[in-house]
Amino acid sequence: TVRRGGTDVIFRIVADAVNKAGAKPQIQVVNISGQGGNKGAKEAVKAKPDGCTLFAIHQSAITSYFTGRVDFTWDAFEPVALLTRTPTIFGASPATPYNNLKELVAHAKKNPGKVIAGGTLGSTSHFFFLLIEDATGTKLKHISYDGTRQRMTALLAKTIEIGEINLASAKKYIQTNELKALGISTKARHPDIPDVATLQEQGIDIVYGTDRGIMLPKGTPKAIVQHYVDVLGKVAKDPAYRKSIEAKGSTVEYIYGDTYAKYFDDTFTKWKAIAKKVGVYKGK
C-alpha cells in the first residue's frame, strides 16, 4: 500500500485486519511521506495495474489538484472502497481569547487576515479553513505545515492560533486543557469529548471529515478490483476491526465501486465551486 502521512495509523489497522482475514496476497504498508501525501500519490499513479500496489486516498487527492500541487485527481485511479471517516476537530491554542466558534468568528471579523490558521497547503486541513471562511465571511492568515504532527506541535507551542486536529492525536491534550477544542465537524457530538459542540450547533452548516479509502492504479482488471472489494467488505463487518478504528477516533464507513466513484465525483464538484470562489483553483 502506498499511502499518505497522517493516515499511517488507520491503514496499519486495515492491513492487520485484512491479513488476519487470510487475504492473499498479504498487504504491507509502505509509508511514503512528504508533500502532504502527494509524493506517495505520484508513485501510486505510475504503478503497474497488477493489483500489487494499492493507494490509500482521501480528499486531498481533490484539494491538491485544485491548488495545482499535482496535475491528476481521484479519477486517475480505479476506485475500490471508502473505509473510514475521521471527524475534524477545530483546535485552538490555549493562549487564544476565544473559547467557541461564535467567539472566534467575532474575533476574526474584528481582525481580518490576522488569526493564524495552520494547515497543509492544498490538503484537507487547509481546505477545511477555506470552507470555514466561505461559511462565516471571515479571512484568516494561512500558514502551511507538512503534516498533522507539525501542526499539533505549532499549536502546543502557541506558534499558530487555530488548526485542524483529530481525536486520535489530540484527545489527551484537549482533556488536559493544553489545547482548546472549539468545535467538531460531526452531525452529533462525540462521546469521547461530549462538551465539544458541533459546528452545526454553533451556526456553521458544515459536516466534514477525512474520508480514507483504497484505490488501485488505472487499468487494473475488474477481477482484481472485485477481489479487494470482497476482502475489505468482509473486514468492514468485523467487530474487532470496528472497535480498533473507533479507538482511533474514527468510524467505519464502507462504500465501494460505483457508489464510491459517485461520492468522489460529487465531492469534487461541490468543492471545486468553493475553490474557485475563494480563488485557490488552479486546475484545468
Buried (B, 14 or more C-beta within 10 A) or exposed (E): BBBBBBBBBBBBBBBBBBBEEEBEEEBEBEBBBEBBBBBBBBBBBEBEBEBEBBBBBBBBBBBBBBBEBBEBBBBBBBBBBBBBBBBBBBBBBEEBEBEBBBBBBEBBEEEEEEBBBBBBBBBBBBBBBBBBBBBBEBBBBBBBBBBBEBBBEBBBEEBBBBBBBBBBBBBEBBEEEEBBBBBBBBEEBBEBBEEBBBBBBBEBEBEBBBBBBBBBBEEBEEEBBEBBBEBBEBBBEBEEBBEBBBEBBBBBBBBBBEEBBEBBEEBBEEBBEBBEEBEBBEBE
